[in-house]
Amino acid sequence: MIKLKKYPITNSYLNSKMLSSYINQFWNEVYSTIKGEQHLWLMCKVNFSENGYKTIGHLRRVNFDEKDSYLNYLSERLGILNDSYISQSISNITFSYIINKGLATDNKSLLQDLTDKSLSYHRFNNYNLPTSMNPSDYGQIRSNSIIDGVNRFIVINGTRTYEIDVSLDSSTNHVTILGASDFKWTDTILTEGFKREIGKSTIYFLDGEIVLRKQLLNAKSFYKGKGL
């Protein structure tokens, strides 16, 4: 599952030299201990001393020998991000990672992609669903009100109407597609990313990517054999 490696920092400002130092440290402490042909899904974010977390780069598949490419990717991302990343002091750098079997192939274009990531979707029961908990990512918000202890959003996208009940602490969304199907699911924020409980499946997302999928399977009932 998703693992974290956090490096505390004493009120310093982010720059490429600092990134290089902590990426080297991460590679030595974490990546070098991974055995066999495996790769990481890796994402780096910083915690500002006053304004919370911000992600430097998107989730990337990275092989052990691609440390320099990953550093170049983050350094160039840092160069095109707004000034808040380099003008505010930070208190830590955190690497979120998932260990995956095999080597990541055809990876150079991913490491060189510096554009901001557009909203992604996943397919479920012939529906394209946003990999997001933000109601505005579902379409045009038509109404928003507090009802029965939740923040209810009515969102229109084409012929589809979503009713999204957001808990007051914004940790859980209960989403229903209004109409004949009455299709519904629940999204819950995790320490990293969020999970979507939909049908018999539980899908885990990080940075818009599916990182784990669990499914409840039907099983035949157990029965006692003769002589038991």
N, C-alpha and C positions, 0 to 999 in steps of 0.2 A: 504494500500500500504506500501512500505518500509519506515520505520521511523528510525531516527538517534538519538543517545544520545552520545554527545561528552563531554569528561572531559579534560580540559586543564591541562598541566603539565609543570613545569618550569625546563627544561633541566635536567631531571632525567634519570636514566638507568633502563631498564625494568628487573623485577625479579618477582618471584612467590608471594612475600609478597605484592608488588604493585598490581599485578593482583587480588589478594584476596581482597584487599581494595576496588578496583573499581567495582569488581563484586558484592560485598556486597552492595555498594552504588547503583548500577544499580538495584539490586533486591528490595531494599527498596524504591527507587524513582519511578521506572517504573513498575516492575513486580507485586509488592504488590498492585498496583492500578487496575490491571486487574480483572474484575469480572467474576464469574462463572467458569465453566470448559473450560479453553482455554490453549493453549500452544504457545510458541514462536518459530519461525524460527530465529535463533540467530547466528551472526557472529561478531567476535572481530578483530579489526585491530589497528595498531599503526601508528602514523605519526612521522617519524624521523625528527629531527631538520634540517637536510640537504638533505636527500635523499628520501623524499616522503613517501607514505603509503606502508605498508606491512601487509598482513593478518597473524594472528597467527594461527587460526584454521578455518576449513571449516564451511559452513553453517550447523547448527545442529537444530533438533527439540528438544526442551527442556521444560519439565514441571516445574511448580513452585517449587516442592519439590526436584528437581534435581540440585540445585545450587552447592552442593559439588561435584557431579559427573562432572559437567561442568567445575568447577575450576580445578579439577584433570586432565581433558582432556587438558585444555589449558596449565597447568603447565608442563605436560609431553610432549606436543607439543613443548613448549619452550625449553625443555631439548634436543630435537633432531634436532632443527633448527640450522642454522649456527650462527657463533659468531656475525654477524652483528646485530642480534636482541638484544644482550645484551652488545655490546661494543660501540654502538652509543646512544647518548642522544635522548630522544623522547619529543615531544611537546604536544601530546594528545593521549588519548585512545578513540576509537569510537566503539560503539556497534550499528550494523545495525540489525533491527529486524522487523518481521512481526507477527501480532497477528492472530492466527488461532483458529477456533472453535474446541472443544473437546480436549481430552488428547492424547498426543503422546504415542502410544503403541509400545511394543517390541523395546524400545529405548536404552537399555543398550549397545548393540553391537555398535550402532552408536557413543555413547559417548566414547567407548573404542577404536574405530578405529583410530589409530595414523598414518596410512600410508598416503603418499601423494595421493591426488585424481587424478585419471587418467581422460583423456578427456572424457566427456560425450556427448551423442547425443540425439536428439529428432526425432520422426517420423512425417513426414508430406507428404501426398500424395505419399506414398510408397518410400519416400526418407529418409535416415538417415542423418541428418544434424548436424554438430558440434555446440555445444552450446558455441561458441567462435567467437570473431571478429578478431582473429589472422589468417592471410592467411595461415601460415605454418601448422595450425591445419587441413586444408582441404586436404592436401596431399603434393606432391613434387612441390615446386615452380620452374617453368621452365623459366619464364622471369619476369622482373620487370622494368617498365619504366614510366616516366611522360608523360601523353597524355591528352590533352584538360583540363589541370588544375586538374587532379587527378593522383594518384599513382596506375597504373594498374598492377595487378598481374595475371599471367596465371598459374594455379595450376592443376596438373594432379593427379588423384586418380583412378587407374584401368582404366576403359573405359570412365570415366567421366572427363570432362574438365571444370574447373571453371574460369570465368573472374571476378575478384574482383577489383572494382574501389574504392580505399580508398581516402577520402578527404585529402587534404594536412595537415589539423590539426588533422587527424586520428579520427575524431568524428563520421564519417558516412561511412559505406560500402554499395556499391551497388553490389550485387552478382548475376551473371547469370550463369546458367548451359548451356554451349554452345551445340548446336545440334538441333535435331528436336523439342524437348520440349520447348527450350528457356525459361525455368523456372527461375524466378528471384524474389528477395526480397531485402529489405533494412534493415540494422542494424544500430542502433543509440545509442551511449553511453549516459547513464544517470548519475546522481549524484552517484547512486549505481547500478551497473550492466548495462544491456543494453536491448533495446527492438528490436524485430524483426517483421517488418510489411511484412506479407507474405500471398498472396491471400486475403481473407476477414478477416484474423486474425491478431491480434497484440499480441505477446507473450513477456512477461517480464521475464528476466533471472537474477538471482543473484548467483554467485559462481557455475555456470553450472546447476542450478536447475530452473525449471519453477515455478515462484511464482505467476503469474497471466496470465490469457488468456482471451482476449476479441475477440468477433467475430461479424462482421456486418451481421445481418440477413435481409433477404428479407421481406418486409412488403407490404400488399395490400394497394393500394391507397385509401385515404379517399374519400367519396362521400357524397353529401348533400342528406338528406332524403326529402321526400315530405313535403311540408309546411315550409321548411327552406329557 
